[in-house]
């Protein structure tokens, strides 16, 4: 004899599959950071994940309690995007859009510090002395005018941040 007990108060976990693109790239299989903040809370994330995205720009995180969160998505060379998402138990999806390039020092802003990182590695390719992969925004293995163009397009722009009430 098998007895199944049902607990209506048991929390079922949520899964979030997010899609995104990275400005200047055509494949997106890179490490990402996903932080989930309660709405109105901007300093302490409830959940933090570091998934590697698929080449097509899809990332999946699991194990969250259902609820409404400010979801911050970032790659170390790109500006953060924040979306408010309500998760239900089971599968959920969200589109985070395009993340803007140019953040060589991963401080969520494109400034003179990023330009400095790019300029010291300009016209240098992977494997050569002085190559800085953080300044290779388009991921082609060389720091060139294409990377400069991406940085200059977003110069003096900051990424989004979770908001507090």
OpenMM code with the backbone's topology and positions (N, CA, C; nanometers):
from openmm import Vec3, app, unit

residues = "UNK UNK UNK UNK UNK UNK UNK UNK UNK UNK UNK UNK UNK UNK UNK UNK UNK UNK UNK UNK UNK UNK UNK UNK UNK UNK UNK UNK UNK UNK UNK UNK UNK UNK UNK UNK UNK UNK UNK UNK UNK UNK UNK UNK UNK UNK UNK UNK UNK UNK UNK UNK UNK UNK UNK UNK UNK UNK UNK UNK UNK UNK UNK UNK UNK UNK UNK UNK UNK UNK UNK UNK UNK UNK UNK UNK UNK UNK UNK UNK UNK UNK UNK UNK UNK UNK UNK UNK UNK UNK UNK UNK UNK UNK UNK UNK UNK UNK UNK UNK UNK UNK UNK UNK UNK UNK UNK UNK UNK UNK UNK UNK UNK UNK UNK UNK UNK UNK UNK UNK UNK UNK UNK UNK UNK UNK UNK UNK UNK UNK UNK UNK UNK UNK UNK UNK UNK UNK UNK UNK UNK UNK UNK UNK UNK UNK UNK UNK UNK UNK UNK UNK UNK UNK UNK UNK UNK UNK UNK UNK UNK UNK UNK UNK UNK".split()
positions = [
    Vec3(0.0845, -0.1164, 0.0000),
    Vec3(0.0000, 0.0000, 0.0000),
    Vec3(0.0902, 0.1243, 0.0000),
    Vec3(0.0601, 0.2191, -0.0878),
    Vec3(0.1367, 0.3425, -0.1000),
    Vec3(0.0471, 0.4593, -0.0655),
    Vec3(0.0939, 0.5438, 0.0233),
    Vec3(0.0181, 0.6621, 0.0609),
    Vec3(0.0957, 0.7848, 0.0120),
    Vec3(0.0291, 0.8710, -0.0646),
    Vec3(0.0891, 0.9942, -0.1130),
    Vec3(0.0313, 1.1083, -0.0314),
    Vec3(0.1189, 1.1861, 0.0297),
    Vec3(0.0745, 1.2981, 0.1094),
    Vec3(0.0908, 1.4257, 0.0279),
    Vec3(-0.0098, 1.5089, 0.0282),
    Vec3(-0.0075, 1.6354, -0.0452),
    Vec3(0.0033, 1.7489, 0.0542),
    Vec3(0.1037, 1.8338, 0.0346),
    Vec3(0.1212, 1.9505, 0.1202),
    Vec3(0.0940, 2.0747, 0.0353),
    Vec3(-0.0208, 2.1390, 0.0512),
    Vec3(-0.0534, 2.2557, -0.0314),
    Vec3(0.0372, 2.3755, -0.0029),
    Vec3(0.1114, 2.3715, 0.1064),
    Vec3(0.2004, 2.4823, 0.1408),
    Vec3(0.3440, 2.4601, 0.0925),
    Vec3(0.3714, 2.3442, 0.0334),
    Vec3(0.5065, 2.3160, -0.0157),
    Vec3(0.5388, 2.4097, -0.1327),
    Vec3(0.6594, 2.4646, -0.1303),
    Vec3(0.7015, 2.5560, -0.2359),
    Vec3(0.7595, 2.4754, -0.3506),
    Vec3(0.7078, 2.4991, -0.4702),
    Vec3(0.7647, 2.4373, -0.5891),
    Vec3(0.8584, 2.5393, -0.6526),
    Vec3(0.9739, 2.4948, -0.6904),
    Vec3(1.0744, 2.5841, -0.7451),
    Vec3(1.0412, 2.6302, -0.8860),
    Vec3(1.1000, 2.7445, -0.9217),
    Vec3(1.0848, 2.8021, -1.0544),
    Vec3(1.2159, 2.7883, -1.1314),
    Vec3(1.2037, 2.7811, -1.2611),
    Vec3(1.3167, 2.7818, -1.3533),
    Vec3(1.2977, 2.8997, -1.4468),
    Vec3(1.4061, 2.9730, -1.4727),
    Vec3(1.4001, 3.0862, -1.5646),
    Vec3(1.4960, 3.0618, -1.6806),
    Vec3(1.4425, 3.0668, -1.8014),
    Vec3(1.5243, 3.0633, -1.9219),
    Vec3(1.5191, 3.2019, -1.9831),
    Vec3(1.6352, 3.2655, -1.9897),
    Vec3(1.6434, 3.3999, -2.0439),
    Vec3(1.7164, 3.4011, -2.1762),
    Vec3(1.6726, 3.4893, -2.2659),
    Vec3(1.7416, 3.5082, -2.3925),
    Vec3(1.7974, 3.6503, -2.3972),
    Vec3(1.9057, 3.6673, -2.4737),
    Vec3(1.9721, 3.7970, -2.4842),
    Vec3(2.0620, 3.7939, -2.6065),
    Vec3(2.1100, 3.9113, -2.6461),
    Vec3(2.2167, 3.9223, -2.7448),
    Vec3(2.3246, 4.0132, -2.6870),
    Vec3(2.4431, 4.0043, -2.7442),
    Vec3(2.5551, 4.0876, -2.7040),
    Vec3(2.5944, 4.1735, -2.8231),
    Vec3(2.5891, 4.3031, -2.8064),
    Vec3(2.6209, 4.3977, -2.9133),
    Vec3(2.7579, 4.3650, -2.9743),
    Vec3(2.7617, 4.3527, -3.1065),
    Vec3(2.8874, 4.3298, -3.1769),
    Vec3(2.9285, 4.1851, -3.1899),
    Vec3(2.8527, 4.0933, -3.1329),
    Vec3(2.8856, 3.9505, -3.1416),
    Vec3(2.7741, 3.8755, -3.2128),
    Vec3(2.8109, 3.7619, -3.2713),
    Vec3(2.7101, 3.6783, -3.3362),
    Vec3(2.6893, 3.5467, -3.2623),
    Vec3(2.7793, 3.5117, -3.1708),
    Vec3(2.7588, 3.3964, -3.0832),
    Vec3(2.7747, 3.4434, -2.9390),
    Vec3(2.7043, 3.3780, -2.8502),
    Vec3(2.6912, 3.4299, -2.7144),
    Vec3(2.7243, 3.3272, -2.6057),
    Vec3(2.8022, 3.2265, -2.6377),
    Vec3(2.8343, 3.1218, -2.5407),
    Vec3(2.9467, 3.1678, -2.4474),
    Vec3(2.9097, 3.2553, -2.3571),
    Vec3(3.0026, 3.3187, -2.2635),
    Vec3(2.9476, 3.3057, -2.1218),
    Vec3(3.0351, 3.3193, -2.0222),
    Vec3(2.9856, 3.3182, -1.8840),
    Vec3(2.9059, 3.4451, -1.8549),
    Vec3(2.7966, 3.4282, -1.7859),
    Vec3(2.7081, 3.5388, -1.7503),
    Vec3(2.6911, 3.5417, -1.5989),
    Vec3(2.6440, 3.6547, -1.5495),
    Vec3(2.6070, 3.6677, -1.4093),
    Vec3(2.4582, 3.7010, -1.4048),
    Vec3(2.3844, 3.6271, -1.3238),
    Vec3(2.2421, 3.6529, -1.3041),
    Vec3(2.2200, 3.6707, -1.1547),
    Vec3(2.1689, 3.7877, -1.1173),
    Vec3(2.1375, 3.8150, -0.9773),
    Vec3(1.9897, 3.8501, -0.9683),
    Vec3(1.9248, 3.7978, -0.8667),
    Vec3(1.7812, 3.8197, -0.8493),
    Vec3(1.7566, 3.8875, -0.7147),
    Vec3(1.6947, 4.0051, -0.7225),
    Vec3(1.6683, 4.0878, -0.6048),
    Vec3(1.5176, 4.0950, -0.5807),
    Vec3(1.4752, 4.0952, -0.4546),
    Vec3(1.3336, 4.1200, -0.4281),
    Vec3(1.2984, 4.2606, -0.4794),
    Vec3(1.1773, 4.2797, -0.5248),
    Vec3(1.1359, 4.4123, -0.5704),
    Vec3(1.1520, 4.5106, -0.4558),
    Vec3(1.2166, 4.6231, -0.4840),
    Vec3(1.2406, 4.7251, -0.3828),
    Vec3(1.3721, 4.7098, -0.3091),
    Vec3(1.4448, 4.6018, -0.3344),
    Vec3(1.5735, 4.5771, -0.2687),
    Vec3(1.6831, 4.5870, -0.3743),
    Vec3(1.7826, 4.6737, -0.3508),
    Vec3(1.8857, 4.6960, -0.4520),
    Vec3(2.0250, 4.6530, -0.4085),
    Vec3(2.0406, 4.6037, -0.2866),
    Vec3(2.1760, 4.5754, -0.2394),
    Vec3(2.2045, 4.4289, -0.2099),
    Vec3(2.1052, 4.3520, -0.1704),
    Vec3(2.1289, 4.2128, -0.1343),
    Vec3(2.0468, 4.1215, -0.2252),
    Vec3(2.1181, 4.0474, -0.3099),
    Vec3(2.0501, 3.9551, -0.4014),
    Vec3(2.0027, 3.8319, -0.3261),
    Vec3(1.8821, 3.7882, -0.3585),
    Vec3(1.8295, 3.6653, -0.3006),
    Vec3(1.8965, 3.5441, -0.3640),
    Vec3(1.9217, 3.5541, -0.4949),
    Vec3(1.9851, 3.4452, -0.5691),
    Vec3(2.0949, 3.5029, -0.6572),
    Vec3(2.2044, 3.4273, -0.6702),
    Vec3(2.3137, 3.4642, -0.7606),
    Vec3(2.3549, 3.3400, -0.8377),
    Vec3(2.3685, 3.3551, -0.9691),
    Vec3(2.4049, 3.2440, -1.0568),
    Vec3(2.5131, 3.2892, -1.1539),
    Vec3(2.5923, 3.1942, -1.2033),
    Vec3(2.6935, 3.2233, -1.3054),
    Vec3(2.6849, 3.1194, -1.4171),
    Vec3(2.5742, 3.1191, -1.4915),
    Vec3(2.5614, 3.0206, -1.6004),
    Vec3(2.6453, 3.0600, -1.7219),
    Vec3(2.6826, 2.9616, -1.8010),
    Vec3(2.7410, 2.9881, -1.9323),
    Vec3(2.6264, 2.9771, -2.0319),
    Vec3(2.6102, 3.0799, -2.1116),
    Vec3(2.4995, 3.0849, -2.2070),
    Vec3(2.5284, 2.9953, -2.3269),
    Vec3(2.4233, 2.9637, -2.4004),
    Vec3(2.4390, 2.8890, -2.5252),
    Vec3(2.4869, 2.9841, -2.6344),
    Vec3(2.5358, 2.9287, -2.7435),
    Vec3(2.5810, 3.0104, -2.8568),
    Vec3(2.4688, 3.0984, -2.9091),
    Vec3(2.3444, 3.0530, -2.8943),
    Vec3(2.2295, 3.1291, -2.9412),
    Vec3(2.1796, 3.2341, -2.8438),
    Vec3(2.2438, 3.2479, -2.7286),
    Vec3(2.2050, 3.3510, -2.6328),
    Vec3(2.0944, 3.3097, -2.5396),
    Vec3(2.1056, 3.1897, -2.4856),
    Vec3(2.0049, 3.1415, -2.3909),
    Vec3(2.0763, 3.0963, -2.2645),
    Vec3(2.0229, 3.1386, -2.1505),
    Vec3(2.0765, 3.0947, -2.0218),
    Vec3(1.9618, 3.0443, -1.9368),
    Vec3(1.9932, 2.9498, -1.8494),
    Vec3(1.8904, 2.8922, -1.7632),
    Vec3(1.9405, 2.8887, -1.6197),
    Vec3(1.8549, 2.9327, -1.5275),
    Vec3(1.8829, 2.9246, -1.3846),
    Vec3(1.7643, 2.8557, -1.3179),
    Vec3(1.7930, 2.7794, -1.2141),
    Vec3(1.6882, 2.7000, -1.1495),
    Vec3(1.6956, 2.7111, -0.9982),
    Vec3(1.5862, 2.6714, -0.9340),
    Vec3(1.5843, 2.6592, -0.7892),
    Vec3(1.5346, 2.7800, -0.7132),
    Vec3(1.4673, 2.8736, -0.7827),
    Vec3(1.4173, 2.9917, -0.7134),
    Vec3(1.2751, 2.9678, -0.6635),
    Vec3(1.2411, 3.0339, -0.5551),
    Vec3(1.1025, 3.0326, -0.5080),
    Vec3(1.0201, 3.1217, -0.6009),
    Vec3(0.8972, 3.0844, -0.6311),
    Vec3(0.8115, 3.1724, -0.7116),
    Vec3(0.7980, 3.3088, -0.6440),
    Vec3(0.7838, 3.4111, -0.7256),
    Vec3(0.7703, 3.5470, -0.6735),
    Vec3(0.8138, 3.6473, -0.7779),
    Vec3(0.8104, 3.7742, -0.7410),
    Vec3(0.8503, 3.8814, -0.8324),
    Vec3(0.9890, 3.9290, -0.7933),
    Vec3(1.0774, 3.9360, -0.8933),
    Vec3(1.2171, 3.9715, -0.8717),
    Vec3(1.2621, 4.0761, -0.9734),
    Vec3(1.3623, 4.1534, -0.9336),
    Vec3(1.4393, 4.2332, -1.0278),
    Vec3(1.5557, 4.1424, -1.0688),
    Vec3(1.5600, 4.1059, -1.1959),
    Vec3(1.6612, 4.0126, -1.2444),
    Vec3(1.7670, 4.0912, -1.3210),
    Vec3(1.8900, 4.0881, -1.2702),
    Vec3(2.0027, 4.1591, -1.3310),
    Vec3(2.0884, 4.0585, -1.4073),
    Vec3(2.1116, 4.0867, -1.5361),
    Vec3(2.1903, 3.9984, -1.6226),
    Vec3(2.3103, 4.0766, -1.6742),
    Vec3(2.4310, 4.0167, -1.6647),
    Vec3(2.5525, 4.0863, -1.7061),
    Vec3(2.6571, 3.9884, -1.7564),
    Vec3(2.7337, 4.0347, -1.8540),
    Vec3(2.8586, 3.9701, -1.8951),
    Vec3(2.9685, 4.0695, -1.8597),
    Vec3(3.0863, 4.0215, -1.8269),
    Vec3(3.1921, 4.1079, -1.7745),
    Vec3(3.2327, 4.2220, -1.8671),
    Vec3(3.2098, 4.2108, -1.9984),
    Vec3(3.2476, 4.3169, -2.0921),
    Vec3(3.1282, 4.4005, -2.1388),
    Vec3(3.0136, 4.3752, -2.0820),
    Vec3(2.8884, 4.4377, -2.1274),
    Vec3(2.8145, 4.5008, -2.0103),
    Vec3(2.7287, 4.5958, -2.0426),
    Vec3(2.6517, 4.6651, -1.9395),
    Vec3(2.5329, 4.5798, -1.8958),
    Vec3(2.5036, 4.5882, -1.7687),
    Vec3(2.3959, 4.5105, -1.7072),
    Vec3(2.2583, 4.5570, -1.7534),
    Vec3(2.1687, 4.4602, -1.7661),
    Vec3(2.0278, 4.4852, -1.7950),
    Vec3(1.9474, 4.4311, -1.6774),
    Vec3(1.8448, 4.5052, -1.6344),
    Vec3(1.7595, 4.4621, -1.5232),
    Vec3(1.6144, 4.4604, -1.5703),
    Vec3(1.5483, 4.3491, -1.5481),
    Vec3(1.4062, 4.3334, -1.5806),
    Vec3(1.3327, 4.2860, -1.4559),
    Vec3(1.2120, 4.3356, -1.4345),
    Vec3(1.1282, 4.2855, -1.3260),
    Vec3(1.0435, 4.1726, -1.3823),
    Vec3(1.0547, 4.0564, -1.3180),
    Vec3(0.9918, 3.9344, -1.3696),
    Vec3(0.9192, 3.8640, -1.2559),
    Vec3(0.7980, 3.8196, -1.2832),
    Vec3(0.7236, 3.7386, -1.1874),
    Vec3(0.7380, 3.5925, -1.2272),
    Vec3(0.7963, 3.5138, -1.1382),
    Vec3(0.8173, 3.3713, -1.1630),
    Vec3(0.7064, 3.2904, -1.0981),
    Vec3(0.6593, 3.1920, -1.1712),
    Vec3(0.5634, 3.0954, -1.1183),
    Vec3(0.6365, 2.9623, -1.1030),
    Vec3(0.5795, 2.8700, -1.0286),
    Vec3(0.6398, 2.7377, -1.0151),
    Vec3(0.6510, 2.6742, -1.1537),
    Vec3(0.7641, 2.6120, -1.1803),
    Vec3(0.7856, 2.5492, -1.3110),
    Vec3(0.8667, 2.6387, -1.4022),
    Vec3(0.8413, 2.6265, -1.5324),
    Vec3(0.9210, 2.6961, -1.6333),
    Vec3(0.8721, 2.8378, -1.6595),
    Vec3(0.9674, 2.9301, -1.6713),
    Vec3(0.9415, 3.0707, -1.7016),
    Vec3(1.0423, 3.1156, -1.8061),
    Vec3(1.0059, 3.2168, -1.8831),
    Vec3(1.1006, 3.2694, -1.9814),
    Vec3(1.0962, 3.4214, -1.9813),
    Vec3(1.2086, 3.4814, -2.0258),
    Vec3(1.2181, 3.6272, -2.0346),
    Vec3(1.3204, 3.6621, -2.1415),
    Vec3(1.2978, 3.7754, -2.2076),
    Vec3(1.3927, 3.8271, -2.3054),
    Vec3(1.4561, 3.9524, -2.2463),
    Vec3(1.5880, 3.9516, -2.2342),
    Vec3(1.6605, 4.0635, -2.1754),
    Vec3(1.7124, 4.1614, -2.2808),
    Vec3(1.6909, 4.1323, -2.4078),
    Vec3(1.7317, 4.2229, -2.5142),
    Vec3(1.8809, 4.2209, -2.5375),
    Vec3(1.9317, 4.3324, -2.5902),
    Vec3(2.0738, 4.3433, -2.6237),
    Vec3(2.1500, 4.4108, -2.5111),
    Vec3(2.2602, 4.3490, -2.4694),
    Vec3(2.3499, 4.4096, -2.3721),
    Vec3(2.4535, 4.4914, -2.4482),
    Vec3(2.4798, 4.6129, -2.4026),
    Vec3(2.5713, 4.7054, -2.4693),
    Vec3(2.7168, 4.6766, -2.4305),
    Vec3(2.8053, 4.6820, -2.5301),
    Vec3(2.9473, 4.6504, -2.5122),
    Vec3(3.0273, 4.7698, -2.4620),
    Vec3(3.1493, 4.7406, -2.4122),
    Vec3(3.2448, 4.8457, -2.3799),
    Vec3(3.2942, 4.8484, -2.2370),
    Vec3(3.2508, 4.7562, -2.1526),
    Vec3(3.2848, 4.7581, -2.0107),
    Vec3(3.4056, 4.6678, -1.9829),
    Vec3(3.5237, 4.7114, -2.0223),
    Vec3(3.6436, 4.6280, -2.0093),
    Vec3(3.6797, 4.5966, -1.8645),
    Vec3(3.6510, 4.6871, -1.7718),
    Vec3(3.6889, 4.6632, -1.6322),
    Vec3(3.5738, 4.6103, -1.5463),
    Vec3(3.4623, 4.5796, -1.6086),
    Vec3(3.3488, 4.5139, -1.5412),
    Vec3(3.2939, 4.5937, -1.4234),
    Vec3(3.2861, 4.7279, -1.4387),
    Vec3(3.2278, 4.8105, -1.3323),
    Vec3(3.0894, 4.8636, -1.3685),
    Vec3(3.0314, 4.8111, -1.4763),
    Vec3(2.8968, 4.8449, -1.5228),
    Vec3(2.8853, 4.9881, -1.5750),
    Vec3(2.9954, 5.0398, -1.6283),
    Vec3(2.9961, 5.1717, -1.6911),
    Vec3(3.1050, 5.1725, -1.7982),
    Vec3(3.0809, 5.2448, -1.9072),
    Vec3(3.1815, 5.2591, -2.0130),
    Vec3(3.2428, 5.3972, -1.9975),
    Vec3(3.3686, 5.4005, -1.9514),
    Vec3(3.4354, 5.5258, -1.9163),
    Vec3(3.5772, 5.5281, -1.9728),
    Vec3(3.6515, 5.6301, -1.9317),
    Vec3(3.7911, 5.6435, -1.9727),
    Vec3(3.8750, 5.5245, -1.9258),
    Vec3(3.8381, 5.4609, -1.8168),
    Vec3(3.9113, 5.3435, -1.7702),
    Vec3(3.9022, 5.2303, -1.8725),
    Vec3(3.7852, 5.2132, -1.9334),
    Vec3(3.7683, 5.1108, -2.0366),
    Vec3(3.8449, 5.1482, -2.1629),
    Vec3(3.8415, 5.2777, -2.1967),
    Vec3(3.9172, 5.3251, -2.3124),
    Vec3(4.0663, 5.3001, -2.2923),
    Vec3(4.1150, 5.3218, -2.1715),
    Vec3(4.2556, 5.2976, -2.1411),
    Vec3(4.2912, 5.1504, -2.1610),
    Vec3(4.2060, 5.0612, -2.1145),
    Vec3(4.2293, 4.9176, -2.1326),
    Vec3(4.2339, 4.8816, -2.2805),
    Vec3(4.1448, 4.9411, -2.3588),
    Vec3(4.1422, 4.9150, -2.5023),
    Vec3(4.2672, 4.9726, -2.5691),
    Vec3(4.3037, 5.0948, -2.5360),
    Vec3(4.4147, 5.1604, -2.6060),
    Vec3(4.5483, 5.0906, -2.5806),
    Vec3(4.5692, 5.0354, -2.4619),
    Vec3(4.6963, 4.9669, -2.4335),
    Vec3(4.7053, 4.8310, -2.5028),
    Vec3(4.5926, 4.7813, -2.5521),
    Vec3(4.5900, 4.6520, -2.6204),
    Vec3(4.5535, 4.6657, -2.7679),
    Vec3(4.5457, 4.7889, -2.8163),
    Vec3(4.4981, 4.8139, -2.9534),
    Vec3(4.5927, 4.7522, -3.0567),
    Vec3(4.5329, 4.6868, -3.1562),
    Vec3(4.6035, 4.6183, -3.2654),
    Vec3(4.6897, 4.5022, -3.2169),
    Vec3(4.6517, 4.4426, -3.1050),
    Vec3(4.7209, 4.3253, -3.0523),
    Vec3(4.6221, 4.2090, -3.0522),
    Vec3(4.6695, 4.0910, -3.0900),
    Vec3(4.5839, 3.9721, -3.0993),
    Vec3(4.6167, 3.8724, -2.9892),
    Vec3(4.5241, 3.7812, -2.9667),
    Vec3(4.5410, 3.6768, -2.8660),
    Vec3(4.6727, 3.6036, -2.8889),
    Vec3(4.7440, 3.5773, -2.7802),
    Vec3(4.8718, 3.5088, -2.7872),
    Vec3(4.9907, 3.6034, -2.7900),
    Vec3(4.9676, 3.7276, -2.8274),
    Vec3(5.0764, 3.8260, -2.8317),
    Vec3(5.0854, 3.8995, -2.6986),
    Vec3(5.2066, 3.9412, -2.6647),
    Vec3(5.2265, 4.0162, -2.5403),
    Vec3(5.1456, 4.1458, -2.5457),
    Vec3(5.0759, 4.1766, -2.4373),
    Vec3(4.9968, 4.2987, -2.4285),
    Vec3(4.8510, 4.2824, -2.4660),
    Vec3(4.8125, 4.1630, -2.5159),
    Vec3(4.6715, 4.1402, -2.5514),
    Vec3(4.5872, 4.1358, -2.4246),
    Vec3(4.4785, 4.2118, -2.4237),
    Vec3(4.3863, 4.2136, -2.3105),
    Vec3(4.2512, 4.1632, -2.3599),
    Vec3(4.2144, 4.0397, -2.3273),
    Vec3(4.0872, 3.9859, -2.3785),
    Vec3(3.9656, 4.0664, -2.3321),
    Vec3(3.9763, 4.1391, -2.2216),
    Vec3(3.8637, 4.2198, -2.1736),
    Vec3(3.8326, 4.3353, -2.2681),
    Vec3(3.9308, 4.3771, -2.3495),
    Vec3(3.9099, 4.4866, -2.4458),
    Vec3(3.8649, 4.4356, -2.5823),
    Vec3(3.8587, 4.3045, -2.5985),
    Vec3(3.8148, 4.2423, -2.7244),
    Vec3(3.6639, 4.2204, -2.7163),
    Vec3(3.5891, 4.3268, -2.7332),
    Vec3(3.4449, 4.3229, -2.7095),
    Vec3(3.3701, 4.2322, -2.8063),
    Vec3(3.4146, 4.2244, -2.9310),
    Vec3(3.3429, 4.1406, -3.0268),
    Vec3(3.3915, 3.9958, -3.0259),
    Vec3(3.4918, 3.9646, -2.9436),
    Vec3(3.5342, 3.8268, -2.9243),
    Vec3(3.6027, 3.7625, -3.0430),
    Vec3(3.6642, 3.8426, -3.1306),
    Vec3(3.7278, 3.7848, -3.2495),
    Vec3(3.8757, 3.7549, -3.2311),
    Vec3(3.9297, 3.7749, -3.1103),
    Vec3(4.0686, 3.7421, -3.0829),
    Vec3(4.1660, 3.8549, -3.1090),
    Vec3(4.1166, 3.9717, -3.1451),
    Vec3(4.2024, 4.0878, -3.1687),
    Vec3(4.1323, 4.2137, -3.1191),
    Vec3(4.2110, 4.3077, -3.0685),
    Vec3(4.1568, 4.4372, -3.0274),
    Vec3(4.1804, 4.5334, -3.1432),
    Vec3(4.0702, 4.5712, -3.2100),
    Vec3(4.0798, 4.6500, -3.3327),
    Vec3(3.9816, 4.7670, -3.3305),
    Vec3(3.9726, 4.8329, -3.4450),
    Vec3(3.8793, 4.9440, -3.4610),
    Vec3(3.7350, 4.9001, -3.4380),
    Vec3(3.7027, 4.7741, -3.4624),
    Vec3(3.5668, 4.7250, -3.4354),
    Vec3(3.5362, 4.7326, -3.2856),
    Vec3(3.6331, 4.6971, -3.2042),
    Vec3(3.6148, 4.7056, -3.0589),
    Vec3(3.6063, 4.8513, -3.0139),
    Vec3(3.6903, 4.9359, -3.0741),
    Vec3(3.6842, 5.0790, -3.0429),
    Vec3(3.5478, 5.1361, -3.0773),
    Vec3(3.4926, 5.0948, -3.1907),
    Vec3(3.3609, 5.1426, -3.2324),
    Vec3(3.2537, 5.1036, -3.1313),
    Vec3(3.2604, 4.9797, -3.0818),
    Vec3(3.1634, 4.9351, -2.9813),
    Vec3(3.1757, 5.0178, -2.8536),
    Vec3(3.2981, 5.0382, -2.8073),
    Vec3(3.3196, 5.1168, -2.6862),
    Vec3(3.2713, 5.2599, -2.7065),
    Vec3(3.3090, 5.3214, -2.8187),
    Vec3(3.2744, 5.4628, -2.8385),
    Vec3(3.1240, 5.4834, -2.8522),
    Vec3(3.0531, 5.3862, -2.9062),
    Vec3(2.9072, 5.3946, -2.9183),
    Vec3(2.8410, 5.4073, -2.7814),
    Vec3(2.9007, 5.3454, -2.6811),
    Vec3(2.8406, 5.3416, -2.5472),
    Vec3(2.9190, 5.4224, -2.4441),
    Vec3(3.0095, 5.5083, -2.4906),
    Vec3(3.0939, 5.5846, -2.3987),
    Vec3(3.0088, 5.6740, -2.3082),
    Vec3(3.0449, 5.6760, -2.1816),
    Vec3(2.9734, 5.7514, -2.0778),
    Vec3(2.8330, 5.6992, -2.0511),
    Vec3(2.8097, 5.5717, -2.0788),
    Vec3(2.6821, 5.5063, -2.0493),
    Vec3(2.7052, 5.4077, -1.9361),
    Vec3(2.6092, 5.3985, -1.8467),
    Vec3(2.6144, 5.3016, -1.7374),
    Vec3(2.5058, 5.1970, -1.7559),
    Vec3(2.5303, 5.0791, -1.7021),
    Vec3(2.4304, 4.9731, -1.7064),
    Vec3(2.3209, 4.9969, -1.6052),
    Vec3(2.2131, 4.9241, -1.6216),
    Vec3(2.0994, 4.9356, -1.5301),
    Vec3(2.1347, 4.8728, -1.3958),
    Vec3(2.0653, 4.9187, -1.2910),
    Vec3(2.0835, 4.8654, -1.1566),
    Vec3(1.9457, 4.8386, -1.0963),
    Vec3(1.9376, 4.7400, -1.0057),
    Vec3(1.8116, 4.7214, -0.9355),
    Vec3(1.7761, 4.8483, -0.8579),
    Vec3(1.6482, 4.8721, -0.8413),
    Vec3(1.6034, 4.9930, -0.7719),
    Vec3(1.5466, 4.9596, -0.6338),
    Vec3(1.5667, 5.0511, -0.5420),
    Vec3(1.5111, 5.0373, -0.4077),
    Vec3(1.3888, 5.1279, -0.3968),
    Vec3(1.2995, 5.0928, -0.3090),
    Vec3(1.1808, 5.1761, -0.2857),
    Vec3(1.2160, 5.3023, -0.2123),
] * unit.nanometer
topology = app.Topology()
chain = topology.addChain("A")
for resn in residues:
    res = topology.addResidue(resn, chain)
    for name in ("N", "CA", "C"):
        topology.addAtom(name, app.Element.getBySymbol(name[0]), res)
